[in-house]
Amino acid sequence: MKVVPTILLIDDDPSQLKLYTWILERGSFAVVQALVGSTSVNLPDPAHVNVDVVLLDFRLSSELTATNIAELVRAKFPSTPIIVLSDLPFMPEEAKAYGSGFVPKGEPEKLLKTVSAAVTLSQSRQ
């Protein structure tokens, strides 16, 4: 039985969560969504969800920054690659400390290729 890779998708915009879930599911990935609130994000329990890759929106309209959330992710999923997703055309300097990859929003083909490569790397570490 083939195991479908699981992507943890973190964003503060429900419409973006829906759009990127749709793209990822069509790319044969399972998606777990985490909606960022004004001061919190509900991350899944690693005892119940095996996450292969985290996809984290960089620009958030929250008191939490992407860097804050990346630190929370690292605490729960220490070796899981984090891919930064942003409307910027390049990886922001402050994201380089935690980002294993970068995808500009609006490039679904690049998103699927980047996530696939990160899944392969993540699974080879296990």
Buried (B, 14 or more C-beta within 10 A) or exposed (E): EEEEBBBBBBBBBEEBBEBBBEBBEEBEBBBBBBBBEEEEBEBBEEEEBBBBBBBBBBBBEBEBBBBBBBEBBBEBBEEBBBBBBBEBEEBBEBBEEBBBBBBBBEEBEEBBBBBBBBBEBBEEEE
